Amino acid sequence: MYSFDASSMIHAWDNYPISNPHFESLWQWFAEQIDNGQFGISKIALDEVSHKIPKCGEWLKNNHIKVYPLTPRSLLTAQQIKTLLGILEEEYTKGVGENDLFIISIAKETTTTLVSEEARQNNLPSLKSNYKIPAVCKMPEVGVTCINLIELLK
């Protein structure tokens, strides 16, 4: 099962427009995967998508995508990850933000593969607080599989 970050849904919507007949089968496949329960999205990511691209958010809701809520357990996991990254209070740097931590922790809780377009960092920054979503997911203490949209389609 897969959980989408807002970046991947927005990337798909922008680069493979549903209105383009060439991508009709892609969006049919997306709808089938949603219907089969294979694709879900955190409430936080869905809210981001709906805010940035209302039509995409509507499409996801109309297709009844499974929406993963923020739970007390995922809040605790997000706080643990924040501590691992050395982020104090609200002093986020160039890496993950608060919503990213929630999205990662929900993927961990639901044991889903996270689909994100966040940049892969081949050379990890010396400050863990500068880690992007894929690097955070890869940390042994986090252990979430993270792929991008193209990897999902392959």
ZIDA-V104649 format. One record per pair of residues at least 24 apart in sequence whose ideal C-beta (glycine too) atoms are under 10 Angstrom apart, sorted by the first residue. I is the first residue (numbers start at 1). J is the second residue. D is the distance in Angstrom with one decimal. If there is no record, write none. Layout:
i=I j=J d=D
i=I j=J d=D
//
This chain:
i=1 j=33 d=9.4
i=1 j=36 d=9.5
i=1 j=37 d=7.0
i=1 j=38 d=5.5
i=1 j=39 d=7.6
i=1 j=40 d=6.7
i=1 j=66 d=8.6
i=1 j=107 d=9.8
i=1 j=110 d=7.3
i=1 j=111 d=7.6
i=1 j=112 d=4.7
i=1 j=113 d=7.2
i=2 j=33 d=7.7
i=2 j=38 d=6.3
i=2 j=39 d=5.4
i=2 j=40 d=7.1
i=2 j=41 d=9.2
i=2 j=107 d=9.0
i=2 j=110 d=10.0
i=2 j=112 d=5.7
i=2 j=113 d=5.0
i=2 j=114 d=7.7
i=2 j=115 d=5.4
i=2 j=145 d=9.5
i=2 j=147 d=8.3
i=2 j=152 d=6.6
i=3 j=39 d=8.0
i=3 j=40 d=5.2
i=3 j=41 d=6.3
i=3 j=42 d=6.4
i=3 j=45 d=7.8
i=3 j=66 d=8.9
i=3 j=68 d=6.5
i=3 j=103 d=7.7
i=3 j=104 d=9.6
i=3 j=106 d=6.7
i=3 j=107 d=4.7
i=3 j=108 d=9.7
i=3 j=109 d=9.8
i=3 j=110 d=6.2
i=3 j=111 d=9.5
i=3 j=112 d=3.9
i=3 j=113 d=7.1
i=3 j=114 d=5.4
i=3 j=115 d=7.0
i=3 j=116 d=9.4
i=3 j=144 d=9.1
i=3 j=146 d=10.0
i=4 j=30 d=9.9
i=4 j=39 d=6.8
i=4 j=40 d=7.4
i=4 j=41 d=4.7
i=4 j=42 d=8.2
i=4 j=45 d=6.1
i=4 j=46 d=8.6
i=4 j=49 d=8.3
i=4 j=60 d=8.7
i=4 j=65 d=8.4
i=4 j=103 d=9.0
i=4 j=107 d=9.5
i=4 j=112 d=9.2
i=4 j=113 d=9.9
i=4 j=114 d=7.9
i=4 j=115 d=4.9
i=4 j=116 d=8.0
i=4 j=117 d=9.9
i=4 j=149 d=8.8
i=4 j=152 d=9.1
i=5 j=41 d=8.3
i=5 j=42 d=8.3
i=5 j=44 d=9.5
i=5 j=45 d=5.5
i=5 j=48 d=8.6
i=5 j=49 d=9.4
i=5 j=99 d=9.3
i=5 j=100 d=7.8
i=5 j=103 d=5.6
i=5 j=104 d=8.8
i=5 j=107 d=8.6
i=5 j=114 d=6.2
i=5 j=115 d=6.4
i=5 j=116 d=3.8
i=5 j=117 d=7.1
i=5 j=118 d=7.0
i=5 j=133 d=6.6
i=5 j=146 d=8.7
i=5 j=148 d=9.6
i=5 j=149 d=9.9
i=6 j=41 d=8.2
i=6 j=42 d=8.9
i=6 j=44 d=8.1
i=6 j=45 d=4.4
i=6 j=46 d=7.8
i=6 j=47 d=8.3
i=6 j=48 d=3.7
i=6 j=49 d=4.9
i=6 j=50 d=9.2
i=6 j=51 d=8.8
i=6 j=52 d=7.1
i=6 j=53 d=9.2
i=6 j=56 d=9.5
i=6 j=57 d=9.7
i=6 j=99 d=8.2
i=6 j=100 d=9.6
i=6 j=103 d=7.9
i=6 j=116 d=8.8
i=6 j=117 d=9.1
i=7 j=45 d=8.6
i=7 j=48 d=8.6
i=7 j=49 d=9.3
i=7 j=52 d=9.9
i=7 j=100 d=9.6
i=7 j=103 d=9.7
i=7 j=115 d=8.8
i=7 j=116 d=5.6
i=7 j=117 d=4.0
i=7 j=118 d=6.1
i=7 j=119 d=9.8
i=7 j=133 d=8.2
i=7 j=148 d=8.9
i=7 j=149 d=9.0
i=8 j=41 d=9.3
i=8 j=45 d=8.7
i=8 j=49 d=9.4
i=8 j=114 d=8.8
i=8 j=115 d=4.4
i=8 j=116 d=5.7
i=8 j=117 d=5.2
i=8 j=118 d=9.1
i=8 j=147 d=9.1
i=8 j=148 d=6.9
i=8 j=149 d=5.0
i=8 j=152 d=7.9
i=9 j=39 d=9.7
i=9 j=41 d=7.0
i=9 j=45 d=7.3
i=9 j=46 d=8.3
i=9 j=48 d=8.7
i=9 j=49 d=4.9
i=9 j=50 d=9.9
i=9 j=52 d=9.3
i=9 j=53 d=8.0
i=9 j=56 d=6.0
i=9 j=57 d=8.6
i=9 j=59 d=9.4
i=9 j=60 d=7.0
i=9 j=65 d=9.3
i=9 j=115 d=8.5
i=9 j=117 d=9.3
i=9 j=149 d=8.9
i=10 j=45 d=9.7
i=10 j=48 d=8.2
i=10 j=49 d=6.2
i=10 j=52 d=6.0
i=10 j=53 d=6.0
i=10 j=56 d=6.9
i=10 j=117 d=7.9
i=11 j=115 d=9.5
i=11 j=116 d=9.4
i=11 j=117 d=4.7
i=11 j=148 d=8.2
i=11 j=149 d=5.7
i=11 j=150 d=9.5
i=12 j=56 d=8.3
i=12 j=115 d=9.2
i=12 j=117 d=9.1
i=12 j=149 d=5.8
i=12 j=152 d=9.4
i=12 j=153 d=9.3
i=13 j=49 d=8.0
i=13 j=52 d=9.3
i=13 j=53 d=5.6
i=13 j=55 d=7.8
i=13 j=56 d=4.3
i=13 j=57 d=9.6
i=13 j=59 d=8.1
i=13 j=60 d=9.6
i=14 j=52 d=9.9
i=14 j=53 d=7.8
i=14 j=56 d=8.9
i=15 j=117 d=9.9
i=15 j=149 d=8.4
i=16 j=149 d=8.7
i=16 j=153 d=9.4
i=18 j=55 d=8.3
i=18 j=56 d=8.3
i=18 j=59 d=6.8
i=19 j=55 d=9.6
i=26 j=153 d=8.0
i=27 j=59 d=8.1
i=27 j=63 d=9.2
i=29 j=153 d=9.1
i=30 j=59 d=8.9
i=30 j=60 d=9.1
i=30 j=63 d=7.7
i=30 j=65 d=9.1
i=31 j=59 d=8.7
i=31 j=60 d=9.8
i=31 j=62 d=9.4
i=31 j=63 d=5.1
i=31 j=64 d=9.4
i=31 j=65 d=9.3
i=32 j=63 d=9.5
i=33 j=63 d=9.7
i=33 j=65 d=9.4
i=33 j=152 d=9.6
i=34 j=59 d=9.8
i=34 j=60 d=7.7
i=34 j=63 d=4.9
i=34 j=64 d=6.7
i=34 j=65 d=4.8
i=34 j=66 d=7.4
i=35 j=63 d=7.3
i=35 j=64 d=7.4
i=35 j=65 d=9.4
i=37 j=64 d=10.0
i=37 j=65 d=9.7
i=37 j=66 d=6.1
i=38 j=66 d=9.1
i=38 j=112 d=9.3
i=39 j=63 d=9.2
i=39 j=65 d=6.4
i=39 j=66 d=7.4
i=39 j=112 d=9.1
i=39 j=115 d=8.5
i=39 j=152 d=9.3
i=40 j=65 d=6.3
i=40 j=66 d=3.7
i=40 j=67 d=6.9
i=40 j=68 d=5.6
i=40 j=106 d=9.2
i=40 j=107 d=9.4
i=40 j=110 d=7.1
i=40 j=112 d=6.5
i=41 j=65 d=5.6
i=41 j=66 d=7.5
i=41 j=67 d=6.2
i=41 j=68 d=7.0
i=41 j=103 d=9.0
i=41 j=106 d=9.2
i=41 j=112 d=9.7
i=41 j=115 d=9.4
i=42 j=67 d=7.3
i=42 j=68 d=4.7
i=42 j=69 d=7.8
i=42 j=70 d=7.2
i=42 j=74 d=8.5
i=42 j=99 d=8.8
i=42 j=102 d=6.8
i=42 j=103 d=5.1
i=42 j=104 d=9.4
i=42 j=105 d=9.1
i=42 j=106 d=4.4
i=42 j=107 d=7.6
i=42 j=109 d=9.7
i=42 j=110 d=8.6
i=42 j=112 d=9.5
i=42 j=114 d=9.4
i=43 j=67 d=5.3
i=43 j=68 d=6.7
i=43 j=69 d=5.3
i=43 j=70 d=6.3
i=43 j=102 d=9.0
i=43 j=103 d=9.8
i=43 j=106 d=8.3
i=44 j=68 d=8.9
i=44 j=69 d=9.2
i=44 j=70 d=6.4
i=44 j=74 d=9.8
i=44 j=98 d=9.2
i=44 j=99 d=5.2
i=44 j=100 d=9.1
i=44 j=101 d=9.8
i=44 j=102 d=5.1
i=44 j=103 d=5.8
i=44 j=106 d=7.5
i=45 j=99 d=7.8
i=45 j=100 d=9.6
i=45 j=102 d=8.8
i=45 j=103 d=5.5
i=45 j=106 d=8.5
i=45 j=107 d=9.8
i=45 j=114 d=9.6
i=45 j=115 d=9.9
i=45 j=116 d=9.3
i=47 j=99 d=8.8
i=48 j=99 d=6.8
i=48 j=103 d=8.9
i=66 j=110 d=9.1
i=66 j=112 d=9.6
i=68 j=103 d=9.2
i=68 j=106 d=4.9
i=68 j=107 d=8.2
i=68 j=109 d=7.7
i=68 j=110 d=5.4
i=68 j=112 d=8.0
i=69 j=106 d=8.0
i=69 j=109 d=10.0
i=70 j=99 d=9.9
i=70 j=102 d=5.7
i=70 j=103 d=9.4
i=70 j=105 d=8.3
i=70 j=106 d=6.6
i=70 j=109 d=9.5
i=71 j=105 d=9.0
i=71 j=106 d=7.8
i=71 j=109 d=6.6
i=71 j=110 d=9.7
i=73 j=105 d=8.2
i=73 j=106 d=9.5
i=73 j=108 d=9.3
i=73 j=109 d=5.6
i=74 j=101 d=9.3
i=74 j=102 d=6.6
i=74 j=103 d=9.3
i=74 j=104 d=9.1
i=74 j=105 d=4.2
i=74 j=106 d=4.8
i=74 j=107 d=9.0
i=74 j=108 d=7.5
i=74 j=109 d=4.7
i=74 j=110 d=8.6
i=75 j=101 d=9.5
i=75 j=102 d=7.6
i=75 j=105 d=7.4
i=75 j=106 d=9.8
i=75 j=109 d=9.9
i=76 j=105 d=8.1
i=76 j=109 d=9.7
i=77 j=101 d=8.5
i=77 j=102 d=9.1
i=77 j=104 d=8.1
i=77 j=105 d=3.8
i=77 j=106 d=8.4
i=77 j=107 d=9.8
i=77 j=108 d=5.7
i=77 j=109 d=6.5
i=77 j=142 d=8.6
i=78 j=102 d=5.2
i=78 j=103 d=8.9
i=78 j=104 d=7.4
i=78 j=105 d=4.1
i=78 j=106 d=8.5
i=78 j=108 d=9.2
i=78 j=109 d=9.8
i=79 j=105 d=8.6
i=80 j=105 d=8.2
i=80 j=108 d=9.9
i=80 j=141 d=7.7
i=80 j=142 d=8.9
i=81 j=105 d=6.4
i=81 j=108 d=8.5
i=81 j=131 d=9.8
i=81 j=136 d=6.5
i=81 j=137 d=9.7
i=81 j=139 d=8.0
i=81 j=141 d=7.7
i=81 j=142 d=6.0
i=81 j=144 d=9.7
i=82 j=129 d=9.0
i=82 j=136 d=10.0
i=83 j=141 d=9.9
i=84 j=128 d=7.0
i=84 j=129 d=9.9
i=84 j=131 d=9.5
i=84 j=136 d=8.4
i=84 j=139 d=6.6
i=84 j=141 d=5.7
i=84 j=142 d=7.5
i=85 j=127 d=8.6
i=85 j=128 d=4.5
i=85 j=129 d=5.0
i=85 j=130 d=8.7
i=85 j=131 d=6.3
i=85 j=135 d=9.7
i=85 j=136 d=7.0
i=85 j=139 d=8.5
i=85 j=142 d=9.8
i=86 j=127 d=7.2
i=86 j=128 d=5.5
i=86 j=129 d=5.4
i=86 j=130 d=10.0
i=87 j=127 d=9.8
i=87 j=128 d=8.4
i=87 j=129 d=5.0
i=88 j=129 d=8.8
i=91 j=129 d=7.8
i=92 j=129 d=7.1
i=92 j=130 d=9.8
i=93 j=125 d=8.8
i=93 j=127 d=6.5
i=93 j=128 d=9.5
i=93 j=129 d=4.5
i=93 j=130 d=5.3
i=93 j=131 d=9.4
i=94 j=125 d=7.7
i=94 j=127 d=8.5
i=94 j=129 d=8.0
i=94 j=130 d=4.8
i=94 j=131 d=9.3
i=94 j=132 d=8.5
i=95 j=121 d=9.0
i=95 j=125 d=7.3
i=95 j=127 d=7.8
i=95 j=128 d=7.6
i=95 j=129 d=5.3
i=95 j=130 d=4.3
i=95 j=131 d=4.6
i=95 j=132 d=5.8
i=95 j=133 d=8.6
i=95 j=135 d=7.8
i=95 j=136 d=7.5
i=96 j=128 d=9.8
i=96 j=129 d=8.2
i=96 j=130 d=8.9
i=96 j=131 d=6.5
i=96 j=132 d=6.5
i=96 j=133 d=6.0
i=96 j=135 d=8.7
i=96 j=136 d=5.6
i=96 j=137 d=9.8
i=97 j=133 d=9.7
i=100 j=131 d=9.8
i=100 j=132 d=8.2
i=100 j=133 d=5.5
i=100 j=136 d=7.5
i=101 j=133 d=9.3
i=101 j=136 d=7.9
i=103 j=133 d=7.5
i=103 j=144 d=9.8
i=104 j=133 d=6.4
i=104 j=134 d=10.0
i=104 j=136 d=5.8
i=104 j=137 d=6.0
i=104 j=139 d=9.8
i=104 j=142 d=6.6
i=104 j=144 d=5.9
i=104 j=146 d=8.3
i=105 j=142 d=8.6
i=105 j=144 d=8.7
i=106 j=144 d=9.7
i=107 j=133 d=9.6
i=107 j=137 d=7.6
i=107 j=142 d=9.4
i=107 j=144 d=5.0
i=107 j=145 d=8.5
i=107 j=146 d=8.0
i=108 j=137 d=8.5
i=108 j=142 d=6.6
i=108 j=143 d=7.1
i=108 j=144 d=5.0
i=109 j=144 d=9.8
i=110 j=144 d=9.8
i=111 j=143 d=9.8
i=111 j=144 d=8.7
i=111 j=145 d=9.4
i=112 j=144 d=8.3
i=112 j=145 d=8.6
i=113 j=137 d=9.4
i=113 j=144 d=7.8
i=113 j=145 d=4.5
i=113 j=146 d=7.3
i=113 j=147 d=6.1
i=113 j=151 d=9.4
i=113 j=152 d=8.1
i=114 j=144 d=5.5
i=114 j=145 d=7.0
i=114 j=146 d=4.7
i=114 j=147 d=7.6
i=114 j=148 d=10.0
i=115 j=145 d=9.8
i=115 j=146 d=7.8
i=115 j=147 d=5.9
i=115 j=148 d=6.8
i=115 j=149 d=6.1
i=115 j=151 d=8.1
i=115 j=152 d=5.4
i=116 j=144 d=10.0
i=116 j=146 d=5.7
i=116 j=147 d=7.9
i=116 j=148 d=6.6
i=116 j=149 d=8.8
i=117 j=148 d=5.6
i=117 j=149 d=6.5
i=117 j=150 d=9.4
i=118 j=146 d=8.1
i=118 j=148 d=8.3
i=119 j=148 d=9.7
i=120 j=146 d=9.0
i=120 j=148 d=8.0
//
